[in-house]
C-alpha cells in the first residue's frame, strides 16, 4: 500500500455559531490542508498516481473555499464551518474527484493554525 500526501492552503473567513468565546466573532484563517491518498498498485513506470492529478483535484476543491465567508457556502450544507466539518467535506469531495483513478482518499488533515489540526478519515 502506498500513501501519497499532497498539501495546499486556502484563506477564508468564518464564525462559529453556538460557540461561547472569541471564535463566535467574524475572523479568518490561513488553512493548510493535507490529503492522504492510498494506492495499491503502481503503473508501468512505477508511479502510484501522478501528484499532478491529486494536486488538481485538491486545488478545485480549495478554490471553492478560498477567500469566501464559509458560513454562507452551500458546500457546507448549513453545517458550522469548523475545521472538523471542513475536513469531512474536503474528504468527500476528494473521494468524488478520485473516482476515475485506482486510488482512494485515506485521510484529510486540516490546520487552522501552525499548532492546531484535525484529521478526518472514514475508517
N, C-alpha and C positions, 0 to 999 in steps of 0.2 A: 504494500500500500504506500502510495506517495501522497504527501500532504503539501500542496503548493500554497504559499502565502503571498498575498498582494495587499498593499496598503495604499490608501488615498485619504483625502480630507475634504471637508466642506465647512463653511461658516454659515450659521443661521441663528435666528432669534427665537425665543420661546418663553413661556412662563408656565409654571407647574400649578395647575388648578387643584384646589383642595389641599395644598401643601401649606403648612404653617412655618413660615420663615422667608428669608430673603429671596429664595428662588420662585416665590409666588409672584414676584415683580418681573416685569419685562427685562430680559437680559439675553446675552448671546454667548456662544461658544465657538471655538475653532475645533470641531470634532475631528479626530483621527479614526479611520476605520480600517481594520484588517480583516480580510476574509481568508478562511482556510478551505481549500478545495481538495477533495480526495479523488485519487485516480488509481485504478488497479493495474492498468497496463500502460505500456509505452508504445509509441508509434514506430514506424520503420526507421526513424533517425534517432530514436532513444529519448523522445520527449513524452511526458505525460499529457500535457496540454499547453499550448503556446501561452505564455504570460500575457501577450498582447490581447488575446481573446478575453481572459479574465479581467484585465485592466479595462477593456472596452465595456464589458457588461457592468462592472462596478461604476465606471465613470457615468454611464447613462442613468444609473440609479441616483448617484450623488448629485447629478445635475438637477434632478427634480427637487432636491432639498437645499441646494446651495443658495445662500442669500435670500432665504424665504423666512416668513413668520410661520413656524411649524404648526402652531395651534390652528391655523386656518387651512392646512393642506388636506385635500380629500384622501391622499395616500395614507394618512394616519387613521382614517375611518372614525374620527371622533375620539380616538384614544389620547390620553395625556401624552405629550411629547417628551417622555422620559428617555434616558439613554437605553433603558431596558426595552421599551416599545420600539425605539428606532432600530436597535439591533435585531429584533424579531422581524420587523418589516423588511429591512435590508436582506436578511437571511432568505425570506420567502421570495423576494424579488430576484435575488441571485439564483435561487433554485429554478425559477421560470426561465431565466436567461441561459442557464446551463443545460436545459433540456435537450438541445440537439447534439450535445457533446458527451463523450464517455467519461464524465466526471460528475461529482455530486458535491454540493455545498456541505461542509462539515461543521463550520462554526463561523460566527461573526463576533469580532471584538471591537467595541467602540469606546474610545476615550473622550470624555468631556473635558478632561484636563490631563496634564502630564502624570498626575498621581492617582487618577480615578478612572477605572474602566469596568465594563461588564462584558461577559462572553455569553452569547446565545448559541445554543445547539439544540437540535431537535431529537436528541438521543435519549 
